[in-house]
Amino acid sequence: MPAFVSGEKRIFAILLAPAIALAQSVPDNSAPPATIQITSRIVYVDVVVRDGYGRIVRGLTEKDFRVLEDGKLQKIEFFRDHTHNSLPAPGQATNKDGSLSFSNVEPGGDQSTSVNIILFDFFNTAPQDQLYARKQMIRFLENLPPGRQTALFVLGTRLRMLQSFTGSTDRLLAAAKAMKLETSTVETVGGQQQNIDMADRFAAAIGRSASGINPVTLGNNWQTGENVQRATDVTKTALDQISAAVSGYPGRKNLYWLADTFPLYGGPTLEINELSQAALSNTMSTADEADAHRAVATAQIAIYPISLAGLEVEGIGPESNLDPGNGKEYARQFNNRNAMNEMLNNMADATGGRAYYGTNDFAGALTHGFEDGSSYYTLAYSPENHNWNGHFRKIAVKLDQHDSLSYRRGYYGVPDQPASQINPAGVLNAALQPDTPESTMLLLRSKVQLPDAQHAAVRVDSIIDPGNVTFSTDAKGRRHAHLLVTLVAIPTEGSYIEGKKEAGSPLPQTAGAYIVDLDPEAFRKLFTSGMPMHQELTLAPGRYRLRLGVTDLTTHRVGTLDMPIEVAATTAAKR
């Protein structure tokens, strides 16, 4: 297996060379063979069932359920009961040879259980509500039983992951207690400029411009039309990144979204009244709505919006002493509050979650949400309607003996975007940005060996899980896949090498194509061994974040993996 060549070239300037080839023989230079690609859509619906007292109903079977799409009965092709799952135990990998092991999906545990994401949204939360909400979140985590796979994210002008998925309550608590509150719903001009400078330095070092949303100054009056759209863009980008970060985990994902306002509609519901429609008209377009809803639905994410506005009485929040104002102000706040609550219900109903508002007990809301999201049934069907025209399709789940069902109410039947309209370099570049959470659409495992007396370079041996890679079949039955692989070494702030690095100098990096050409027997073995690759980087002493990125050039699924390492100065001296 040839190794990538390390160099100072721009990453995508060496897209075609060198390549890792996974094949029994070198293919000839004739025209590419015709391929057979079979595309099928499977719709997953997670259902939480409660009785008349609000208690979780357990022990139902596939025969108890009926699923309809746009009023037409669908055949249930897969069923699983998650109401009796035991809690997963935290997993930890160690290597006796001194090497370091990393994975973008935490090993160990029962993968049939749901995973949980807590999103503390500073961007859409007033400063006076942040401290109280943080105290409530810490109170919840102090009582969270160990073993529940949970990640902690915060959203400022960009999304940050404070703690990756872990079953350790202690780790989650430490991350929550170390969380720094924002002094404003947006960052200061100085803080924004630091973000812009960091993004520019990374873009210059990696050899291409950064993609995605760059921090911009919003000013104090963020309720203007431009800033409402800005809030929508930031929030949509965050949900897209979370969807990519959790898609590699099987089964249901529960997103507990703590904020004052929610400038993004999670999807339509069967009935939207005039109040909620008016609120939605200032948020996002139908196209944005479809994109956001598709990303969330594809990743099987149920949204649990938790309003930090608290128990509002005449405009008074959970820790506010504001003058309630006059009658017109009461009426305005009442109408806005009703519109927001209606939107939260719509968002929760559309994704299969549950909305919490009108309470100061945010810890209790998280507790009830975690219980709700961990006991459910999964149904799957292949839609009989193959006309992918982008229209919204309504899902209805029927159960004779119980009335309270929570599940996503539909999805957009959008066609797959043509590959010619997607820039794979841009997709991978966005995923490799330093503050972008790990993407798990492709599952990656890596073993890192640091330099020693015999080896001058950092050696990285990785395995790509073929389960989410798309393969085509040619007329001879051979299986093909084409991926792009990039490994970048990002100096850690405050490290030795960071202090010496000149502005605009390129980051140590290596990249190339990963080509698969296998006969049927070797292809079957691939699902046992995985897709191996070897990369090397020669690094100066210092602390780094190795960031591995892989994208499937057919579907543009992306997997990324962060690997913090330290190259000791003593090792460099030996060289």
N, C-alpha and C positions, 0 to 999 in steps of 0.2 A: 504494500500500500504506500504509494509515494506521499511524501510530506509536502505541505505547502512551503513555498519559499518566502522567507521574511524579507521585507524591503520597505523603503520609504515612499513607494508610489502611492497614488491615490487608490483607495480600495477598489472602486469600480473601473479603474483603468486596466485592471488585470482580471476582469470578469471571466475571460475565456481561457486564461492560462495562469498557473497550471491547473489541471483538473484531476479530481479523484475519480477514478473509474472503477465501478464495481461490476465486473463482467468476467465470463469464462474465456472470452475471445474478443479480439479487437474487431469491431464491426467494419464492414467494407465502406468504401467511399461513394457508393451508389446513392440514389435519391432516398430520402427517409421513407421507410415503409409505412403503409397505411395503418392507422391504429384504430382499435375498437375501444370506445369508452362508454361505459354504462353509467348513467346518472340517475339516481333515485332520490326522492325526497322522503325523509322520515320525520314526522311531526311528533315531538314528545310533549306530553301534558302531565304535569305533576298536580295531584289533587289532594288537598287537605279536607278531611271530612269531620264535621262536628255534629253532635246531637243537639237537641233542643236546649240543653243547659250549657252549651259551648264547650263540652268535653270532646277530646279527640276520640274518634271511632276507629277501633282496630279490628283486624282479622277479616276484612272483606276479601272477596275473591274477584277474579276477572269477570265472572258471570254476573256479578252485581252491577257492573258498569255498562253504560252505552255512550258512545261518542258520535256526535254529529258535526259535520262541517257544512256550513250554509244550509242547514236543515236536512242534509242527507246523511243517513247512517253510514258509518265507516267501520271497517273490520279492524278490531284490535289485534295487532300482530305481536305485541310485547306487553307484559304486565309484571310489575314487581311491587311487593308490599314492603314499605320501609317503616312501618309503624312498630316493628319489634327489633330494630337494629340496636346492637350494643355500641357503646362509645368506643371509637378507635383509640389506641394507645399511641403516644408520640413515638416516632421512630428516629433512630440515630445511627449513622454509618461511620465506622472507624476503619482505618487501614493500618495494618501492622508494619508495613514497609515505610511509613512516614509520609506517604503521599496523601493528598487531600482529595476528597470526593465531594461532588456537587451534583444537584439535580434541580430542575425547575418545578418538579412536583415532589413534595416531601414523601419519602418512602415510609412504608409501614402503615398499619391501621387498616380498618375496614373501608374499602373504597366504595361500598354501596351506600354509605351514609352521606348526608348532605354536608357541605362546607359553608362557612359563614364569612361574610365580609362586613366589617363595620367601617362606614365612611363618615368621618367627622368633617362636615362641609363648612370651613371657615369662610370661604368666598361668599356664601349665601347666608351667613349668620351674623347678626349684629354683635358688636364687641361685648355689650352688656349681658348677652345671653351665653357667651362662650364659656366663661368660668364655671357657672352653675352647671351647664351641660357636661363639662369635663368632669366635675365632681361626681355627677350622677353616673357617668360611664365608668369611672374608677370604682364606684360602689358596686356596680353590676359585675365588673370583672373580678372583684374580690370574692364574690359568691359564685362565680362560674365554675362548675365541676371540670376538673382536668380531662383532657381527651377530646374535647370538641374542637375540631379543626377550624381555626379562626385566623383571619388576617385583619390588620388595622391600617387603614388608609386615611390621609387627610388631603383636603383640597383647598389650596390657596389659589394663586393664579396658575398653578399647575398641580397635577396629582403627584403625591408622594406616598410611598409605602413605608410606614414606620415599622411594621412587623409582618414578615411573610407568614404563610400558613403554618400554624403550630398548634399542638394540643396542650402546650404548656401555659397554664394560667399565669405563672410567674413572669414569663417573657412578655405576655400581653400587658400585664400590669406595669412592668418596667417601661415599656414603650409608651403607655398612656401617661404615666407620671412624668416622663421626659418630654412630652409633647409641649411645644411652645405655642401659646395662644397668639393669634394675630391681633395687632393693635387696631386694625380696621377691617372692614369687609373686603378691602383690597390692600395690596401692599403699598408701602410708601414709594415715592419716586426713586429714592436711593436704593431701596430693595429691588425694585423693578430693574433699575439700571444694572445692578449686580447680576441679575438673572440674564439680562440681555448680553452683558459682557461674557458671562460663562458660556452661553449658547454660541456666541460668535467665536470664542476661543476654541470650543469643541469642533465647530464647523470648519474652521480654518485648519485645525490639526488633523481632522479626519479626511480633509480634501474635498469637501462639498458643502453646500449650504444646508443648514438644519431645516427640517420640514416641521409641519404642525403649527400650533399657535404660539407666537412669541408674546411675552409679556408686554403690555402697553399701559400707558397711564390712563386711568379711568377718571380721575378727578373725584371730588367729593360727591357730586350729584350723579350717582351711578344709576339712578332710576330713569335717565333719559333713554330715548328709543335706541340710540347707538349702544349704550351700555347694557340695556336689557338684552340686545342681540349678542353683545360680548359675553354676558353671563350665560346665555344659552349656548354659545359656541364653546366656552370653557367647560361647561357641564357636560355637553354632548361628547367632547373629546375625552373627558374623564370616564364617562360610562363606556365609551369604546375601548379605552385602555383597560378598564376593569374586566370587560368582557373577554378581551384577549388574554388577560392575565389568568383568568380562572377557567378558560374553556377546556384546558387539558385535564381538569378534574372531572371524573365521571359523575353523572347524576345531578341533583338539584343544588343550586347555589343560592343562598339567601343574602340579599344585600340590605343591610340596615343603614338607612341614609338619614343622618341627623343634620337638620338645617332649619333655618327660619323660613326661607322661601325655596321653592323648587321650580326653577325657570325652565323646566323641560318636561314635556308630556310623555309619559311612558307608553302610551298607546291608547287607542280608542276604546270606548265601551259601548254597549248597546244603546244607552240613552245618555245624552249630554244635554243638560239644560242650558238656558240662555246665559246664566251667570258663569258657569264653567267655560262655556264657549267664548265668552268675552275675555275671560282671563287667558285662555289659550291663544287668542288671536295675537297677543303681544309676545308670544314665545318663539315658536318655531314653525317652519313651513312644513307642508305635507311630506315633501321629499326628505327633509331632515328627520321628521317624525318616523317615516318608514325605515330610514337607515338606523336610527337609534333603536327602534323596536326590534328590527331584525337582529342586530348585534346582541341585544339582551336576550331575545328569545332563543337564538341559536346556541348561546352559552347556557341555556336553562337557568336563567337568573330570575328569581322572584324578588320584587322590590318591596321592602317594608319602610315606607317613609315615616319618620318620627319628627313631628313638628316641634321645634324648640321654642316656638312662640308661647308655649305653656298654656296654663289656665287663664284665658283672656276674659277679663271682666271690665267692660267699659274701657277697653284699650289698655288695661294695665297688664303687663307681662309678668313672668314669674319672679323677677327681681327688679321691677321698675317702679319708680315713684313719680311718673310723669303725670302732669295735669290732664285729666281725661278730656278736656275741651268741651266744645258745644255740641248741640244735638245733631247738626249736619255732619260733624266729624264722627260722632257715634255711628250714624247711618252709613257713612262711607266705610268705616272700619268693619262694621257688621257685614256689609255687602262683600267687601274684599275678603273677609274671613270665610264667609260661606262659599265664595268662589274658590278659594284656596283649598278648603276642606273637600269640596266636590272634586277638585282636580286630584287631590291625594287619594281619594277613594277610587277614582278612575284609574290612576296609575297602579295602585295595588291590585285592583280587580283585573286589569289588563295583563298583569304578569303573574298572578297567582299568589300575591302577598297580602298584606293587611296594613291598613293605615292607622296611625296613632296620632291623635291631636286632642287639644283641650285638656291636657294633663301636665302637671309639673313632675310627675313620677316617671322620668325618662328611664331610670334603672328598671322599673317595673315593666315598661313598654318593651325594653330589650329582653327581659326575662320571658315575657309572654311570647314575644316574637321568636326567640330561640326554641321554645317548646313547640310552637306552631310549625316552624320550618323544619323540624327534625322528624316529624311523624306525618308521612304522606304516602300516596300511591303513585306509581309511574305507569302511564299508559302510552303506547306508541302506535301510530298507524301511518300507512302510506296513502296520501290523498288520491281519491279517484279522479279529481279534477286536475288535469295536466296542463291547463292553460295558464301559464305563469305571466299574467298580464299586469302585475303590480297592484291589483285590487286587494282590499282587506277581506279576509275570510273569517267568518265567525265560527268559533268553536263552542259547542254546548256539550256538557257532560251530564248525564242523567243517572239518578240513583233513586230507586223507588222509596226506600224507607227513611231517607235522611234528606233534609232540606238545605242544610248549610254546607255548601261546597265552595272552596277557594281554588281557582285554577286560572290560567291565562285565557282570556276570552277570544283570542284570535291571533292572526298573524298576517303579514303582507306577503302575497304570493308573487314576490319579485323575481324576475329572471336573473340567472347568474350574470355578473358583469363580464363582458368579453375581455379576454386576457390582454388584447391589444390596447385597451383603454387604461390599463394599470401599469405603472412604472415600478418594476420589482425593486430597483435600486432605491427608489423613494420609500417604498414600504419597509424595506429592511433598515434604511437610514433612520426612519422615524422610530422604529423599535429599539434601535441602538442608542438613542439619546440617553445621557447619563441618568436622568431622573425618571425615565419611563419604566414602569414596573415590568418585571419579567413576563413574557408572553408564553403561554403553555399550549398554544394551538398545535405545536410540534413538541413532543416530549424529548428532553435531552438529559443525558448523564455524562459527566466528565470526571476524569482522574487527572490531577495536576501533579507533576513531579518538578520540584525546584532544582535549580542548578546545583551541581556538586563537582567534585574534583575531576570526574570523567565527562561531564556534560556541561557545556557553557550556556545552553539555552534552557528556557522553561519549556517543558514538554507537556502537551495536553492531548490525552487520548479520550475521545468522545464516542458515544453511541447515540444515534438517532433512532427513536422508536418508529418503525415503519407503519404503525397502526393508523396514523393520520396522514400519511403520505399518499398522494394519488399516483397510481401506476397505470400506464396504458399497455395494451397488448397488440403486438404486430401480427401479421398474417402467419408467421412461423410459431406463434405462441410465446415469444420472448416478451418479458416484462421490462418496461422502461420507466424511468423517472429522472427528473432534472431539478436539482436544487442549487441554491447559492449559499455559500458558507463564508462567514466573516468572523475573525477574532481580532479584537482591539484591546490594547492595554491602556487603561485610563489612569493616570497618576492620581493617587488619593490626595486630597487637600492637606497640606502640611507635611507631605512626605519629602524626603531628600531630593528626589528627582523633580518634584513639582517646583521646588524653589530654584532649581537651576534651569528649568525649561524656558526657552525664549518664546515670546508671544508669536503665535502663528506657525510654530514648527510642527511637523507632522507627528502623530502618535504612532508608536510601534503597532504594526498591524499585519495581517495576512489574510488573503481571501482567494476564492476560486470557485469553480463549478464542481458539483458532486453529481456524477453521471452513473445511472444504474442501467445495466443491460444484462439480464439474467434469463437462463432457461427455466422452465416451470419447477424443476426439482430444486434448483438453487434458490429460487424465489420462495419456495415453501420454507426452506431452512432459514431464510432471512428473518422470519418472524420469531425464530428462536434466538438467533445470535444478535439481531439488531443490525444497524448500518454503521460500521466502524469508520473512524477517521483519526488521523494523527496530524497535529500541528505543532510548530515550534516558534518561539519568539526569543530573541536575545535582548535582555533588558538590563539597564543599569540598576545599581542598588536603589531600593526605595519600595514604597508600598503602592500597590496597584489594585484596580478592579479589572480583572480580565472579563470582557463581555463577549460571549459567543452568540452569534446570531445565525439562524438558518431559515431560509424561506423556500417554500415549494413553488417553483416557477409556473406550475399549472394552476393551482388554486390560490396561491399567494398566502397560504397559511404561514405563520411565523412562529418560531420558537426562539427564545433568548434565555441566556443563563448568566448570572453574575457569579464571579469567583474571586473573592478578595484574597490577595496573596502578599507576601513581603519577601523581596529578594535581599538577602543580607549582604552587607559590604564585605564581610570576611570571605564570602564565596567568590565575589568579584576579584578579590586580591589573589586568590588561588589561581584564577585564570590568567 
